[in-house]
């Protein structure tokens, strides 16, 4: 008898589908005998199928039929109502993600709920989305067995420039790309302009400004042909966009120009050994900019970025670590994997990290890992000790805020009253990641007594660790 399939629903954009590929690899490891079915948009999966892990792809129009099957596991990574309704109708002993049943929309899975709570609230998140897809599949958060390819240059001196992104705020303009391309060409590198049909005008503008008409391939290649071309590159310079994730998955060296409302720790390149360049500002990684203009984007100037690209290219050619030239207003990072196999972003710029934010992100990452698996207690103590040593006042304030949250939640538990709709948003930034998760957890349980008890238990479990040591 054929084993029940594994079903994954991913109805978002191309980049989201590619970020699902590590999950497909992991599911194949855990259920080697079960067919793997994926629901995705045909515009993306039809081109990506030859590159994807072994799976059968279906369009969303098949959801009604797919809902009548039984599955060994079903995972919904979409915000689509159709996907949530499909999850409610199908039969499976393991359902993860949004499920819309007779009692309303509920999110199943500790890490799926955590991911959902990041909407408009990712300020201190340190988890990569590709990792969050995997963590609910085991009782411990160790991803070391998953494995990731190491990027390698093709040795051609070709540098791909991915010109576009889903929003203008996330990408450089034509003037930047033109000046950058000319500097690379002057250094005997061959720039190649990459993009889809939406980038055809941008590609033409860059080609006209540079006189490099032969370099412009925007809108001229299918996605499958873009993937083949990427295999000929020494480096792919790209904003946070679908082709960046494709290059990363294919093992192409990537320099991610991380600008606008994106967070490199959660949607940047995930393979170890890639590069991320972003503004040296504490507000980077926001969900949506609230400032008068995009200062993080203005930090990117063609000359220093070109210098960094040349140094990275030399590093790739010589297999060594780049001696990065200090670039005012910019910080360069290298991706890696920690002892648990989780994505890391490590600064390699000449100037040290001044912001407290990376340490705060590490603390909250360790806190959620501990709530999921108490064996991670040493990690939480280690990250808290690092925060206390570098920023003692922040650590003290954090402990006080958690203590107050314990009191607030205890009062609501006694009164059996729901929290105000803006409760999580009114909390200070240092604890908002946790209060957002806590609030969504309570909403997910309908503010039931059990939900409140679990919320208080989680607070009570964390508070002693955060309390300032005597």
C-alpha positions as CSV (number, residue, x, y, z in Angstrom):
1,X,0.0,0.0,0.0
2,X,1.3,3.5,-0.9
3,X,2.2,5.6,2.1
4,X,0.2,8.8,2.7
5,X,1.7,11.9,1.1
6,X,3.2,14.9,2.9
7,X,1.4,18.1,1.9
8,X,3.0,21.6,1.9
9,X,1.0,24.7,1.0
10,X,3.1,27.7,-0.2
11,X,1.0,30.2,-2.1
12,X,3.3,33.2,-1.8
13,X,6.0,34.6,-4.1
14,X,8.9,33.0,-5.8
15,X,11.3,33.8,-3.0
16,X,9.0,32.3,-0.5
17,X,8.8,29.1,-2.5
18,X,12.6,28.8,-2.8
19,X,12.8,29.4,1.0
20,X,10.6,26.3,1.3
21,X,13.1,24.1,-0.5
22,X,15.1,23.3,2.7
23,X,11.9,22.2,4.3
24,X,11.2,19.9,1.4
25,X,14.7,18.4,1.8
26,X,14.1,17.9,5.5
27,X,10.7,16.3,4.9
28,X,12.3,13.9,2.5
29,X,14.8,12.9,5.2
30,X,12.1,12.3,7.8
31,X,9.6,10.6,5.5
32,X,11.7,8.9,2.8
33,X,8.9,6.6,1.7
34,X,6.1,9.1,1.5
35,X,5.2,11.1,-1.6
36,X,5.8,14.9,-1.2
37,X,3.1,17.1,-2.6
38,X,3.4,20.9,-2.8
39,X,0.7,23.5,-3.6
40,X,2.2,26.6,-5.2
41,X,1.6,29.2,-7.9
42,X,2.2,27.7,-11.4
43,X,4.0,30.9,-12.5
44,X,6.8,30.0,-10.1
45,X,6.8,26.2,-9.7
46,X,6.7,25.4,-13.4
47,X,10.1,27.1,-13.9
48,X,11.6,25.9,-10.6
49,X,10.6,22.2,-10.7
50,X,13.8,21.0,-12.3
51,X,15.8,22.7,-9.5
52,X,13.5,21.8,-6.6
53,X,13.8,18.8,-4.3
54,X,11.8,15.8,-5.5
55,X,8.1,16.7,-5.2
56,X,4.8,16.8,-7.1
57,X,3.5,20.3,-7.6
58,X,-0.1,21.3,-7.8
59,X,-1.8,24.7,-8.5
60,X,-4.1,26.3,-5.9
61,X,-7.1,25.3,-8.1
62,X,-6.5,21.7,-6.9
63,X,-7.0,22.5,-3.2
64,X,-10.6,21.3,-3.1
65,X,-9.6,17.9,-4.4
66,X,-6.5,17.7,-2.3
67,X,-8.6,18.4,0.8
68,X,-10.3,15.1,0.4
69,X,-7.1,13.1,1.0
70,X,-5.3,11.8,4.1
71,X,-1.7,12.9,4.8
72,X,1.1,11.8,7.0
73,X,1.8,15.5,7.7
74,X,0.3,18.8,6.3
75,X,2.1,22.1,6.6
76,X,0.6,25.4,5.6
77,X,3.1,28.2,5.0
78,X,0.5,30.6,3.5
79,X,-1.7,33.4,4.7
80,X,-4.3,32.4,2.0
81,X,-7.8,31.6,3.3
82,X,-8.0,28.8,0.7
83,X,-4.9,27.1,2.2
84,X,-6.3,27.5,5.8
85,X,-9.7,26.0,4.7
86,X,-7.9,23.1,2.9
87,X,-6.0,22.4,6.1
88,X,-9.3,22.2,8.1
89,X,-10.9,19.7,5.7
90,X,-8.0,17.3,5.1
91,X,-7.1,14.4,7.5
92,X,-3.6,14.3,9.1
93,X,-2.1,13.4,12.5
94,X,0.2,16.4,12.1
95,X,-1.0,19.8,11.0
96,X,1.2,22.8,11.2
97,X,0.4,26.4,10.3
98,X,-3.0,28.3,9.9
99,X,-6.1,26.1,10.0
100,X,-9.6,27.6,9.5
101,X,-12.1,25.2,11.1
102,X,-15.5,25.6,12.7
103,X,-14.2,27.6,15.7
104,X,-12.2,30.1,13.5
105,X,-8.6,30.5,12.3
106,X,-6.0,28.8,14.5
107,X,-2.3,28.4,14.0
108,X,-0.9,25.1,15.0
109,X,2.8,24.6,15.9
110,X,4.9,26.6,18.4
111,X,7.2,28.0,15.6
112,X,4.4,28.6,13.1
113,X,2.7,30.7,15.7
114,X,6.0,32.5,16.4
115,X,6.4,33.2,12.7
116,X,2.9,34.6,12.4
117,X,3.5,36.9,15.4
118,X,6.4,38.6,13.5
119,X,3.9,40.5,11.3
120,X,4.7,44.2,12.0
121,X,6.7,42.9,15.0
122,X,10.0,41.5,13.8
123,X,12.2,44.1,15.5
124,X,14.3,41.6,17.6
125,X,13.8,38.5,15.6
126,X,16.9,36.4,15.0
127,X,15.4,33.4,13.3
128,X,15.6,32.9,9.5
129,X,12.3,32.1,7.9
130,X,13.7,29.0,6.3
131,X,14.7,27.7,9.7
132,X,11.3,28.5,11.2
133,X,9.8,26.2,8.6
134,X,11.8,23.3,10.1
135,X,11.7,23.7,13.8
136,X,8.3,22.3,14.6
137,X,9.3,18.9,13.0
138,X,11.3,17.8,16.0
139,X,11.0,18.1,19.9
140,X,14.5,19.8,20.0
141,X,15.6,22.8,17.9
142,X,18.8,21.2,16.4
143,X,19.0,21.7,12.7
144,X,22.7,20.6,12.4
145,X,21.6,17.5,10.5
146,X,19.9,19.4,7.7
147,X,23.0,20.5,5.9
148,X,23.6,23.5,3.6
149,X,25.7,23.8,0.4
150,X,28.8,26.1,0.4
151,X,28.9,28.8,-2.3
152,X,31.6,28.5,-4.9
153,X,32.6,30.9,-7.7
154,X,32.6,29.8,-11.4
155,X,36.0,31.4,-12.1
156,X,34.6,33.5,-15.0
157,X,35.0,37.1,-13.6
158,X,31.3,37.5,-14.3
159,X,29.2,39.4,-11.7
160,X,25.5,39.3,-11.8
161,X,23.6,42.4,-10.8
162,X,20.0,41.6,-9.9
163,X,18.4,45.0,-10.5
164,X,14.9,44.7,-9.2
165,X,12.8,43.8,-6.1
166,X,9.2,43.6,-5.2
167,X,9.3,47.2,-3.9
168,X,11.3,50.1,-5.0
169,X,12.4,50.7,-1.4
170,X,14.2,47.4,-1.4
171,X,16.5,48.0,-4.4
172,X,18.9,50.6,-5.7
173,X,17.9,53.0,-8.5
174,X,19.2,53.0,-12.1
175,X,21.9,55.6,-11.3
176,X,23.4,53.5,-8.6
177,X,23.5,50.3,-10.8
178,X,25.0,52.2,-13.7
179,X,27.8,53.7,-11.7
180,X,28.5,50.4,-10.0
181,X,28.6,48.5,-13.3
182,X,31.1,51.0,-14.8
183,X,33.4,50.6,-11.8
184,X,33.2,46.8,-12.0
185,X,33.9,46.9,-15.8
186,X,36.9,49.2,-15.2
187,X,38.3,46.6,-12.8
188,X,38.1,43.9,-15.6
189,X,35.0,42.3,-14.2
190,X,32.0,41.5,-16.5
191,X,28.7,42.8,-15.1
192,X,25.5,41.1,-16.2
193,X,22.1,42.8,-15.6
194,X,19.5,40.3,-14.4
195,X,15.7,40.8,-13.9
196,X,12.3,39.7,-15.2
197,X,9.8,41.5,-17.3
198,X,9.1,44.0,-14.6
199,X,12.7,45.1,-14.7
200,X,12.9,45.6,-18.5
201,X,12.7,49.4,-18.3
202,X,15.2,49.5,-15.4
203,X,17.6,47.3,-17.4
204,X,17.3,49.5,-20.4
205,X,18.0,52.6,-18.3
206,X,21.1,51.0,-16.8
207,X,22.3,49.8,-20.2
208,X,21.9,53.3,-21.8
209,X,23.8,55.0,-18.9
210,X,26.7,52.5,-19.1
211,X,26.8,51.8,-22.8
212,X,26.8,48.1,-21.8
213,X,23.8,47.0,-23.9
214,X,25.1,43.4,-24.2
215,X,25.1,43.1,-20.4
216,X,21.3,43.7,-20.2
217,X,19.4,40.4,-19.9
218,X,16.4,41.8,-18.1
219,X,13.2,40.2,-19.4
220,X,15.1,38.2,-22.0
221,X,15.5,34.9,-20.1
222,X,13.1,32.4,-18.5
223,X,13.6,31.7,-14.8
224,X,15.1,28.3,-15.8
225,X,17.6,30.1,-18.1
226,X,18.4,32.6,-15.3
227,X,19.2,29.7,-13.0
228,X,21.5,28.2,-15.7
229,X,23.3,31.6,-16.1
230,X,23.8,32.0,-12.4
231,X,25.9,28.9,-12.5
232,X,28.4,30.9,-14.6
233,X,28.8,33.7,-12.1
234,X,31.6,34.4,-9.7
235,X,29.3,36.6,-7.6
236,X,25.6,37.6,-7.5
237,X,25.0,41.2,-6.2
238,X,21.4,41.5,-5.3
239,X,18.7,43.1,-3.1
240,X,16.4,40.9,-1.1
241,X,14.4,39.3,-3.9
242,X,13.5,35.9,-5.4
243,X,16.6,35.6,-7.7
244,X,18.7,36.2,-4.6
245,X,17.2,33.1,-2.9
246,X,17.6,31.2,-6.1
247,X,21.3,32.0,-6.3
248,X,21.8,31.2,-2.7
249,X,20.0,27.8,-3.1
250,X,22.1,27.0,-6.2
251,X,25.4,27.6,-4.4
252,X,26.3,30.9,-6.2
253,X,28.2,33.3,-4.0
254,X,25.9,36.2,-3.0
255,X,26.4,39.7,-1.8
256,X,23.0,40.9,-0.5
257,X,22.5,44.6,-0.6
258,X,20.0,44.6,2.3
259,X,18.0,47.9,2.2
260,X,14.5,49.0,2.9
261,X,12.0,47.1,4.9
262,X,13.8,43.8,5.0
263,X,15.6,42.0,7.8
264,X,18.7,40.0,6.7
265,X,18.6,37.7,9.7
266,X,15.2,36.4,8.6
267,X,15.0,36.7,4.8
268,X,18.6,37.2,3.7
269,X,20.8,34.5,2.1
270,X,20.7,31.4,4.3
271,X,23.6,29.3,3.1
272,X,26.8,29.7,5.2
273,X,29.5,31.7,3.7
274,X,27.4,34.4,1.9
275,X,27.8,38.1,2.4
276,X,25.3,40.7,3.5
277,X,25.8,44.5,3.3
278,X,23.5,46.8,5.1
279,X,23.4,50.3,6.7
280,X,25.2,50.6,10.0
281,X,22.0,51.7,11.7
282,X,20.1,50.3,14.6
283,X,16.8,50.6,12.8
284,X,17.7,48.2,9.9
285,X,15.4,45.2,9.5
286,X,12.1,47.0,10.1
287,X,8.9,45.7,8.8
288,X,7.9,49.1,7.5
289,X,9.9,52.3,7.7
290,X,8.3,55.0,9.9
291,X,10.9,57.7,9.2
292,X,10.7,60.6,6.8
293,X,13.0,58.9,4.2
294,X,14.9,55.7,3.7
295,X,18.2,56.5,5.4
296,X,19.2,52.8,5.2
297,X,19.0,53.0,1.4
298,X,20.8,56.3,1.2
299,X,23.8,54.7,2.9
300,X,24.6,52.7,-0.2
301,X,26.9,54.6,-2.6
302,X,28.4,53.0,-5.7
303,X,32.1,53.6,-4.9
304,X,32.3,51.9,-1.5
305,X,30.0,49.1,-2.7
306,X,32.2,48.5,-5.7
307,X,35.3,48.4,-3.5
308,X,33.7,45.8,-1.3
309,X,32.7,43.7,-4.3
310,X,36.2,43.7,-5.6
311,X,37.6,42.6,-2.2
312,X,35.0,39.8,-2.0
313,X,35.9,38.7,-5.5
314,X,39.5,38.6,-4.6
315,X,38.7,36.7,-1.5
316,X,36.7,34.1,-3.5
317,X,39.5,33.7,-6.0
318,X,42.1,33.2,-3.2
319,X,39.8,31.3,-0.8
320,X,40.6,33.6,2.1
321,X,38.9,36.2,4.3
322,X,38.5,39.6,2.9
323,X,40.3,42.5,4.5
324,X,37.3,44.8,4.2
325,X,37.9,48.5,3.6
326,X,35.9,50.5,6.1
327,X,32.9,52.1,4.3
328,X,31.2,54.9,6.1
329,X,27.6,54.1,7.0
330,X,27.8,50.5,5.9
331,X,28.5,47.2,7.7
332,X,29.4,43.9,6.0
333,X,28.3,40.5,7.5
334,X,29.0,36.9,6.7
335,X,26.4,34.2,7.1
336,X,27.1,31.1,9.1
337,X,25.5,28.3,11.1
338,X,25.8,27.9,14.9
339,X,26.1,24.7,17.0
340,X,22.4,24.1,16.6
341,X,22.6,24.5,12.8
342,X,20.7,27.8,13.0
343,X,21.4,30.7,10.7
344,X,23.8,33.4,12.0
345,X,24.9,36.8,10.7
346,X,28.4,37.7,11.8
347,X,29.9,41.2,11.3
348,X,33.2,41.3,9.5
349,X,33.5,45.0,9.1
350,X,36.5,46.8,10.5
351,X,34.4,48.8,13.0
352,X,32.9,46.9,15.9
353,X,29.1,46.6,16.4
354,X,28.0,49.6,18.5
355,X,24.3,48.8,18.7
356,X,22.8,46.6,21.5
357,X,20.4,45.1,19.0
358,X,22.3,42.0,17.9
359,X,22.8,40.9,21.5
360,X,19.1,41.6,22.3
361,X,18.2,39.5,19.2
362,X,20.4,36.7,20.5
363,X,18.8,36.8,23.9
364,X,15.3,36.5,22.6
365,X,16.3,33.7,20.2
366,X,17.7,31.8,23.1
367,X,14.6,32.5,25.2
368,X,12.2,31.0,22.7
369,X,14.5,28.1,22.1
370,X,14.4,27.5,25.9
371,X,10.6,27.7,26.0
372,X,10.5,25.1,23.2
373,X,13.2,22.9,24.7
374,X,14.3,23.3,28.3
375,X,17.7,21.7,27.4
376,X,18.6,25.1,25.9
377,X,18.9,26.7,29.4
378,X,22.7,27.0,29.1
379,X,22.4,28.9,25.9
380,X,19.9,31.3,27.4
381,X,22.2,31.9,30.4
382,X,25.2,32.5,28.0
383,X,23.3,35.1,25.9
384,X,22.0,36.9,28.9
385,X,25.4,37.1,30.4
386,X,26.8,38.6,27.2
387,X,24.0,41.2,27.2
388,X,24.6,42.1,30.9
389,X,28.3,42.5,30.3
390,X,27.9,44.8,27.3
391,X,24.7,46.6,28.3
392,X,23.9,46.3,32.0
393,X,21.2,49.0,32.1
394,X,19.3,47.4,29.2
395,X,19.5,44.0,30.9
396,X,18.1,45.5,34.1
397,X,15.3,47.2,32.3
398,X,14.5,44.0,30.5
399,X,14.2,42.2,33.8
400,X,11.8,44.8,35.2
401,X,9.6,44.7,32.1
402,X,9.2,41.0,32.3
403,X,8.3,41.2,36.0
404,X,5.6,43.7,35.2
405,X,4.3,41.5,32.5
406,X,4.0,38.7,35.0
407,X,1.8,40.9,37.2
408,X,-0.4,42.1,34.3
409,X,-1.0,38.6,33.0
410,X,-1.7,37.3,36.5
411,X,-4.4,40.0,36.9
412,X,-6.0,39.1,33.6
413,X,-6.0,35.4,34.5
414,X,-7.8,36.1,37.7
415,X,-10.3,38.4,35.9
416,X,-10.6,36.1,32.9
417,X,-10.5,39.1,30.6
418,X,-9.0,39.5,27.2
419,X,-6.1,41.8,26.5
420,X,-6.7,45.1,24.7
421,X,-6.2,44.8,21.0
422,X,-3.2,47.1,21.1
423,X,-1.6,45.5,24.2
424,X,1.5,44.0,22.5
425,X,2.1,47.2,20.4
426,X,2.1,49.5,23.5
427,X,5.0,47.6,25.1
428,X,8.6,48.9,24.8
429,X,10.6,47.6,21.9
430,X,12.9,45.5,24.1
431,X,10.0,43.1,25.0
432,X,7.6,43.6,22.0
433,X,8.8,40.4,20.2
434,X,7.7,38.4,23.3
435,X,4.5,40.3,24.0
436,X,3.5,40.0,20.4
437,X,4.0,36.2,20.6
438,X,2.2,36.1,23.9
439,X,-0.7,38.1,22.6
440,X,-1.1,36.0,19.5
441,X,-0.9,32.8,21.6
442,X,-3.8,34.0,23.8
443,X,-5.8,35.0,20.7
444,X,-5.0,31.6,19.2
445,X,-6.5,29.9,22.3
446,X,-9.5,32.2,22.4
447,X,-8.2,33.7,25.7
448,X,-9.2,30.4,27.4
449,X,-8.1,29.5,30.9
450,X,-5.6,27.0,29.6
451,X,-4.2,29.6,27.2
452,X,-3.8,32.1,30.1
453,X,-2.2,29.5,32.3
454,X,0.3,28.6,29.6
455,X,1.1,32.3,29.1
456,X,1.8,32.9,32.8
457,X,3.8,29.7,33.0
458,X,6.0,30.9,30.1
459,X,6.5,34.2,31.8
460,X,7.3,32.6,35.1
461,X,9.8,30.3,33.4
462,X,11.7,33.2,31.8
463,X,11.6,35.8,34.5
464,X,14.1,34.2,36.9
465,X,16.7,34.0,34.1
466,X,16.3,37.7,33.2
467,X,16.3,38.9,36.8
468,X,19.5,40.8,37.6
469,X,21.9,38.5,39.5
470,X,22.8,39.5,43.0
